[in-house]
Each structure stands twice: as C-alpha cells, then as structure tokens.
C-alpha cells in the first residue's frame, strides 16, 4: 500500500486501484481482500474508494464507493436499501429539557414501533397492527409505485410494507436527542426501507446469482454477481431500488414527525424544528457524472458529499456525531463515511464486552441498558474523532452533536 495525499492506495496488477481514506484508523485484512475482489470486476470506473469507516460486509465492503459502467452488483448495494439519516435542529436548548429524560424516551418508544418480536401468534413489535392516519397518508405517496412493482413482482404483496412505514427496526438503527456545541437540541434518526426493501434487495441478489450460473460467469466471490445494463432484470432492479429509496426517505419523515410529537407531549413549551438533512441515504445507487463518464455509483455505507451538500456522520451510541457539508472531492467520487465503522462483529462484541463495561460507556445517555444492546456498545466501533480526521479533505464539520437520549430497536 502506498500513500498519496490524504489517502492510501492499494493496487495489484490487473486490478483497478483502491483509494482508501484510512490513515490512523483500523483497516483489517479481510476488508482489504474484499475490496480487492471488487477491484477485479471489469466494469469498475477508475478505482474503488474506501472510506475511513471501512469494514467487512456481505457482498461488498461497508464503507466503500463503487463506480461502475454497464453493470450494478445488487449485493454491493445490499438489502437495507435507502438506509440513511435524518436530522432536525429545534429551538429548544439543554436548559429547557427536564432533569430526567426517561419519560421522553418512553414517549418516543410508544409513538415509534421499534425492535422485533416474531413469536408465534404475536404481532411484531416493530410493525403497526393498525397503521395510524399519518402513516396511511404518507403511504398514499408510495402506493401507486408499489402497485406497479407488485404487478411485476407479485411476491412483494406479502412483505412488510405499509406496516413497516414509520418504524425503526433493529441493529444500528436509532432515534436520538442530541445537544450541539451551542447546547441546541437536535433530533437525529437512522433507518431504511425495512422489510420491503430487504425483500427487494434479496430477490435481485439471488436473480443476479442465477444469471451468473446460467451464463457460466466465474467470479472471485459469488456475492459479486451483477446485472448487466440492458439485461432483462437491470431496469426492474433500478426501478425497484428507486422506490425503496423513496420508502426509506418517507419512513424517516414519519418517524421524525412522531418523535417531535413525543417531545411536545412531554414538554409544555412551544418550539419549532428545522430539518437540516433529509435525503441522506448511505446504502443506495445513483446515476452520476465522474471523470468524463456517466456512471452508476454504489455507496455501500457511504454518503454523498458533493460540494456544499449537507450530510450526517453518526458515531456510536455513546460517542459524538457530526453534521457536515461536502467538499466535493472527486477522488472519493464526492463521498464520505456514513459513520464510525465496526471493529468488532456483533457476536464478538457480545462475547468481549460486559454489561458493566457497556453501562459505563453510555453513562449520561438516557437509553435502554441491557444485554440485548451490547452488540452496539461504543467499543465495537472505531473512534469517531479519528474517522473524521481521516476524511478532513472530504467534508467540513458544521456541528458536533452529543446524544442525551438514544432509542434502539
């Protein structure tokens, strides 16, 4: 690996280069190998960009930017299509908040379905039994597109679609109340396209694999199965992903409105909230122009950072997060990291971190503290300050946020 400017270059003969913004942060060998597998694909445009939160993923490395001409790799996009962030700055300040924030967390949890309970005969706690009127109204903006998808892909009718709109999910998805450097209160949340997006992503990943087998195309990793542009499934995939990205955005909008409602029900004083960053996907595809070509850009755990574009880079549930704007660095295909990036798998975190250690790491944050969230403990992630330092040429920090309430699925 050689160093050039603010990034390092990993390059093997016959492969496209990999430019990695990983100075001062862990960059494991398994992630490097996964990136090298990607770099073997013949339709990579110029190089693959690795962000400082880079770590091993399924199909493609999380924290990677993959520009392609003439093909898309569905597993590189993943199954949480359109997963991303939303943040709103309120006119409240820290001094306005009550001494105990437990009631605030409980109210948010009561208004936004979260988690997952698939016990036989019981409703999934992370879905709606009877979707409320605000969810039904938002669904009207998506229903025509969904009907068109179902005409081509009837299996989608039986997915969690409407019942997952305005719900949080599990894993690293969250809703937080944060304070910025001026003690202003922010609401920040992270979720994606939920069950229906998973079904769409999984379907086309399998379809691409079947096509590779049908045409005897050998790959360095079966999860790099691709859909060639112009093939029967390519346009169907692009259309389905576009709808899933719209669903993900709408999902975040409903949750934001409900979280603000929860705050208003707990706090008697009036306040307003201005959304700072809405369409901040970090698992998605986009048609963009780079280095003289129209290309498909897959951001797998990466955020668009066009010059002046607002973005959100969260840390772990006990660390700082950042509102940024992009610097438009073409060498990263105008991208930045989507978070801190894991250094431990979920299984490893549960094995290595005790509940007492986790409690200490999230001290001062009103959150659920039990064994079920240890996989999200701060030490399972890279230090967010080092991640931000490694990408100082990709984004500029506008606000630094620290959470005081965290709702997890």
C-alpha positions in Angstrom: 0.0 0.0 0.0 1.4 3.4 -0.9 0.4 6.8 0.5 -0.7 9.7 -1.7 -2.0 12.9 -0.2 -4.7 12.1 2.3 -5.4 8.6 1.1 -3.6 5.3 0.7 -3.5 3.3 -2.5 -3.9 -0.5 -2.6 -3.2 -1.8 -6.1 -2.4 -5.2 -7.5 -1.5 -5.9 -11.1 -4.6 -6.4 -13.3 -7.0 -4.9 -10.8 -8.4 -1.4 -10.5 -6.8 0.6 -7.8 -8.4 1.2 -4.3 -8.0 4.6 -2.8 -8.5 4.3 1.0 -9.1 7.2 3.4 -7.9 5.1 6.3 -5.0 7.0 7.8 -5.0 6.5 11.6 -7.9 4.1 11.6 -8.1 0.2 11.6 -8.3 -1.3 8.1 -8.5 -5.1 8.5 -7.0 -7.6 6.0 -10.4 -9.2 5.4 -11.8 -5.8 4.3 -8.8 -5.3 2.1 -9.3 -8.7 0.4 -13.0 -8.0 -0.1 -12.1 -4.7 -1.8 -9.5 -6.4 -4.0 -12.2 -8.9 -5.1 -14.3 -6.0 -6.1 -11.4 -4.3 -7.9 -11.2 -7.4 -10.2 -14.5 -6.6 -11.7 -14.1 -5.5 -15.3 -16.6 -2.6 -15.2 -15.1 -0.6 -12.4 -14.7 3.1 -13.4 -11.3 4.4 -12.5 -11.0 3.0 -8.9 -12.9 1.9 -5.8 -12.9 4.4 -2.9 -12.8 3.1 0.7 -14.0 5.4 3.4 -12.4 5.6 6.9 -15.3 3.5 8.4 -14.5 0.6 6.1 -15.1 -2.9 7.4 -16.1 -6.3 6.2 -19.6 -6.6 4.8 -21.7 -9.1 2.8 -21.2 -8.8 -0.9 -19.2 -5.6 -0.7 -17.1 -3.8 2.0 -19.2 -1.5 4.1 -17.7 2.0 3.8 -17.0 1.7 0.0 -17.9 3.7 -3.1 -18.1 1.6 -6.2 -18.4 3.4 -9.6 -19.4 1.1 -12.5 -20.2 1.4 -16.2 -22.6 -1.0 -17.7 -23.4 -3.1 -14.6 -24.6 -3.0 -11.0 -23.8 -5.5 -8.3 -27.0 -5.9 -6.2 -25.2 -7.4 -3.2 -22.9 -4.4 -3.1 -26.0 -2.2 -2.6 -27.2 -4.7 0.0 -30.7 -5.3 1.4 -31.3 -2.3 3.6 -32.0 -0.2 0.5 -32.0 3.6 1.1 -30.9 3.2 4.7 -29.8 6.6 5.9 -30.0 9.5 8.3 -32.3 12.5 9.1 -31.6 15.3 11.5 -33.6 18.4 12.6 -32.5 21.3 14.8 -35.0 22.6 17.3 -35.3 25.9 19.0 -35.0 24.1 22.4 -31.8 24.3 24.4 -30.4 22.0 27.0 -31.7 24.2 29.8 -35.3 23.6 28.5 -35.1 19.8 29.0 -36.4 18.2 32.1 -33.9 16.8 34.7 -35.0 13.2 33.9 -35.3 12.2 30.2 -36.8 8.8 31.0 -40.3 9.9 30.2 -39.1 11.4 26.9 -37.5 8.1 25.8 -40.6 6.2 26.9 -42.9 8.5 24.9 -40.8 8.2 21.7 -40.8 4.4 22.1 -44.6 4.4 22.5 -45.1 6.5 19.3 -42.5 4.8 17.0 -42.6 1.0 16.7 -39.1 -0.5 17.2 -37.4 -3.8 17.8 -38.5 -7.2 16.5 -40.7 -9.8 18.1 -41.6 -12.7 15.8 -43.1 -15.0 18.4 -45.8 -17.3 17.0 -49.2 -15.7 17.3 -47.9 -12.3 18.4 -47.6 -9.1 16.3 -44.1 -8.0 15.6 -43.4 -5.1 18.0 -41.5 -3.4 15.2 -44.6 -3.0 13.0 -48.0 -1.5 13.0 -51.0 -3.6 13.9 -53.4 -0.9 12.5 -51.4 1.9 10.8 -52.5 5.3 12.1 -53.7 8.1 9.9 -50.4 9.9 9.4 -48.8 6.6 8.2 -51.7 6.0 5.8 -51.4 9.5 4.4 -47.7 9.0 3.8 -48.4 5.6 2.2 -50.5 7.4 -0.4 -47.4 8.9 -1.8 -45.9 5.5 -2.3 -48.8 3.2 -3.1 -49.0 3.8 -6.9 -45.4 2.9 -7.3 -45.7 -0.1 -5.1 -48.7 -1.3 -7.1 -46.6 -1.1 -10.2 -43.8 -3.1 -8.6 -46.3 -5.8 -7.4 -47.6 -6.2 -11.0 -44.0 -7.2 -12.0 -43.1 -8.9 -8.7 -46.3 -10.3 -7.1 -44.3 -11.7 -4.1 -43.9 -8.1 -2.8 -47.6 -8.0 -1.8 -46.9 -10.3 1.1 -44.0 -8.3 2.5 -44.0 -5.9 5.4 -44.6 -2.7 3.5 -47.3 -0.4 4.8 -47.0 -1.9 8.3 -43.3 -1.0 8.4 -43.7 2.6 7.3 -42.7 4.9 10.2 -40.9 2.2 12.1 -37.4 2.0 13.4 -36.1 -1.6 13.1 -33.2 -3.2 14.9 -29.4 -3.3 14.9 -27.6 0.0 14.5 -30.8 1.9 13.8 -31.7 4.6 16.3 -33.6 7.7 17.3 -31.6 10.2 19.4 -32.0 13.6 21.1 -28.6 15.4 20.9 -27.0 18.7 22.0 -24.7 20.6 19.7 -21.8 22.8 20.6 -24.2 25.7 21.5 -26.4 23.4 23.6 -29.2 23.5 21.0 -31.4 20.3 20.9 -31.4 18.2 17.8 -33.4 15.1 16.8 -31.4 12.6 14.7 -32.5 9.2 13.4 -31.3 6.3 11.3 -33.3 3.8 9.5 -34.1 2.4 6.0 -36.6 0.6 3.8 -37.3 -2.1 6.4 -39.0 -5.4 5.4 -40.0 -4.5 1.9 -36.5 -3.1 1.0 -35.0 -6.3 2.3 -37.3 -8.4 0.1 -36.4 -6.4 -3.0 -32.7 -6.5 -2.3 -32.7 -10.2 -1.5 -34.7 -11.1 -4.7 -32.4 -9.3 -7.1 -29.3 -10.6 -5.4 -30.5 -14.1 -6.0 -31.5 -13.2 -9.5 -28.1 -11.9 -10.3 -26.5 -15.1 -8.9 -28.8 -17.3 -11.1 -27.8 -15.2 -14.2 -24.1 -15.8 -13.4 -24.7 -19.5 -13.2 -26.8 -19.5 -16.4 -24.1 -17.8 -18.4 -21.2 -19.6 -16.7 -19.6 -16.4 -15.4 -17.0 -17.1 -12.8 -16.4 -14.5 -10.0 -13.9 -14.0 -7.2 -16.9 -14.0 -4.8 -20.4 -15.3 -5.6 -21.8 -12.2 -3.9 -20.3 -10.1 -6.7 -22.9 -11.4 -9.1 -24.0 -8.5 -11.3 -26.8 -7.3 -13.6 -25.5 -6.0 -16.9 -27.1 -2.9 -18.2 -29.6 -3.8 -20.9 -30.3 -7.2 -19.5 -33.9 -8.2 -18.6 -33.5 -7.6 -14.9 -31.4 -4.5 -14.9 -34.2 -1.9 -15.3 -36.5 -3.8 -13.0 -33.8 -3.6 -10.3 -33.1 0.1 -10.8 -36.8 0.9 -10.6 -37.4 -1.2 -7.5 -34.4 0.3 -5.7 -35.6 3.8 -6.6 -39.0 3.1 -5.0 -37.3 1.5 -1.9 -35.2 4.6 -1.5 -38.3 6.7 -1.6 -39.9 4.4 1.0 -36.8 4.8 3.2 -37.0 8.6 3.0 -40.7 8.6 3.8 -40.1 6.2 6.7 -37.6 8.7 8.2 -40.0 11.6 7.7 -42.8 9.8 9.6 -40.5 8.9 12.5 -39.2 12.4 12.7 -42.7 13.9 12.9 -43.7 11.3 15.6 -40.5 12.0 17.6 -41.2 15.7 17.6 -44.7 14.9 18.6 -43.4 12.9 21.6 -41.2 15.8 22.7 -44.2 18.2 22.5 -46.3 15.8 24.6 -43.7 15.7 27.3 -42.6 19.4 27.2 -45.3 22.1 27.6 -43.3 24.9 26.0 -43.7 25.6 22.2 -40.8 25.1 19.9 -40.1 24.7 16.2 -37.8 22.3 14.3 -36.0 22.8 11.0 -34.9 19.7 9.1 -31.2 20.1 8.2 -30.6 16.9 6.2 -33.4 14.6 4.9 -32.3 12.7 1.9 -29.1 11.3 3.4 -29.0 7.8 2.1 -25.9 5.7 2.7 -26.9 2.3 1.0 -28.0 3.2 -2.5 -27.3 3.6 -6.2 -27.1 6.9 -8.0 -26.5 7.9 -11.7 -23.7 10.5 -11.6 -21.0 12.0 -13.9 -17.4 11.4 -12.9 -14.2 11.7 -14.9 -15.9 12.2 -18.2 -18.4 9.4 -17.9 -22.0 8.8 -16.8 -21.6 6.1 -14.2 -23.6 4.1 -11.6 -22.3 4.9 -8.2 -23.0 2.4 -5.5 -22.5 3.8 -2.0 -22.3 0.9 0.5 -22.2 2.6 3.8 -21.1 5.9 2.4 -22.7 9.3 2.0 -22.8 11.7 -0.9 -20.5 14.7 -0.2 -20.9 17.0 -3.2 -19.6 20.5 -2.6 -21.8 22.2 0.0 -24.1 19.2 0.4 -25.3 18.5 3.9 -24.7 15.2 5.4 -24.8 13.3 8.8 -22.0 11.1 10.2 -23.0 9.5 13.4 -20.8 7.9 16.0 -21.8 5.0 18.3 -24.5 5.3 20.9 -22.0 6.8 23.4 -20.0 9.0 21.1 -20.2 12.2 19.2 -22.0 12.7 15.8 -21.4 15.3 13.1 -23.4 17.5 10.7 -21.1 18.1 7.8 -21.1 19.6 4.4 -19.3 18.1 1.5 -16.1 19.4 -0.1 -16.8 17.8 -3.4 -13.6 15.8 -3.6 -13.7 14.0 -6.9 -11.1 11.4 -5.9 -13.7 9.9 -3.5 -16.4 10.4 -6.1 -17.7 13.1 -3.8 -18.3 10.8 -0.9 -17.6 10.4 2.8 -18.1 7.9 5.5 -21.6 7.0 6.9 -20.4 6.6 10.5 -17.6 5.2 12.6 -17.5 1.7 11.3 -17.3 -1.5 13.3 -14.1 -3.0 14.7 -15.9 -5.9 16.3 -18.6 -8.1 14.9 -21.9 -8.2 16.8 -21.0 -11.7 18.1 -17.6 -10.6 19.2 -18.9 -7.5 21.0 -21.4 -9.7 23.0 -18.5 -12.1 23.9 -15.9 -9.5 24.8 -17.9 -6.6 26.4 -19.6 -7.0 29.8 -22.8 -5.3 30.7 -21.0 -3.2 33.4 -18.5 -2.0 30.7 -21.3 -1.1 28.4 -23.1 0.8 31.2 -20.0 2.9 31.8 -19.6 3.6 28.1 -23.1 5.1 27.8 -23.1 6.9 31.1 -25.1 10.1 30.8 -27.3 8.9 27.9 -30.9 8.0 28.6 -31.1 4.7 26.9 -32.1 1.1 27.4 -29.2 -0.7 29.1 -29.4 -4.5 28.8 -27.6 -7.4 27.3 -29.6 -7.1 24.0 -27.8 -3.9 23.0 -24.2 -4.8 23.9 -23.5 -5.5 20.2 -24.0 -1.7 19.7 -21.6 -0.8 22.5 -19.2 2.1 21.7 -16.1 0.0 21.8 -17.5 -2.1 19.0 -16.8 0.9 16.7 -13.8 2.9 15.5 -13.1 6.1 17.4 -15.3 8.7 15.5 -12.7 11.5 16.1 -10.1 9.5 14.2 -12.6 8.7 11.4 -13.3 12.4 11.0 -9.6 13.3 10.9 -9.0 10.7 8.2 -11.6 12.4 5.9 -10.8 16.1 6.5 -10.4 16.6 2.8 -13.9 15.1 2.1 -16.1 17.0 4.5 -16.1 20.1 6.8 -17.8 19.8 10.2 -20.6 22.3 10.8 -22.0 20.9 14.1 -20.8 18.5 16.7 -23.6 16.6 18.4 -23.7 14.5 21.6 -26.7 12.4 22.4 -28.6 12.6 25.6 -31.4 10.2 24.7 -31.0 7.1 22.5 -33.8 4.8 21.4 -32.7 1.4 20.0 -34.7 -1.3 18.4 
